[in-house]
């Protein structure tokens, strides 16, 4: 929405809250519109007002938790989400939100527990299956991780990020032909997914389909000019093909990135070219 729409929405909800100042629903709507418009401090004030009126309202606790999460206050967000779920165990997306925050904090066991609850409430939640796949892959439980990614992509077959995450897990499981198929599906579903183009490029390069790989890497750096890994992989292939000026250009961009491993590899490749 544009600024005018947001301003109008805030005004409408301000009016609703004035007409019925004890309406928690109106206050939650006002807080949401204020947050969207960027007025986070006032949004927090309104949520505190709503909780003062209805301290046992799980939906308000959930909304406040997500505001805390957006502000980077993950510990406080987890506390509020736990409170929300204690008050309303069937809160839509509550357990998924909680699991997402646990993953952010590196707490995989409680994340898995929350996801199991989420999927027991809604066995068709593609986002929960995708996150479960990532949690299980992080624990190296690859067969169960792949099952979860299969469920996510079955439920959302045209959603690029889920297809990409499935492809990554297939790479980890050394099922590379299947990974290439999923990576191709990911960029078909979401052509703006730069990470998908890089993954597909790497899998194509493995099969010596270098022209296609170069095309994928070029698309990635077009989408994200600062994507240092894409510049590195593209530079390495161009150097192998003998296009040293273009290779040097991309390797210099890779060497200017923040990933120390990428910087090291790019610097070494540039030294090899200069000694050529």
Secondary structure, DSSP 4 states (H G I P E B T S, - for coil): --HHHHHHHHHHHHHHHHHTTT-HHHHHHHHHHHHHTT-HHHHHHHHHHHHHH-TT-HHHHHHHHHHHHHTT-HHHHHHHHHHHHHH-TT-TTHHHHHHHHHHHTT-HHHHHHHHHHHHHH-TT-HHHHHHHHHHHHHTT-HHHHHHHHHHHHHHTTT-HHHHHHHHHHHHHTT-HHHHHHHHHHHHHH-TT-HHHHHHHHHHHHHTT-HHHHHHHHHHHHHH-TT-HHHHHHHHHHHHHTT-HHHHHHHHHHHHTSS-HHHHHHHHHHHHHHHT-
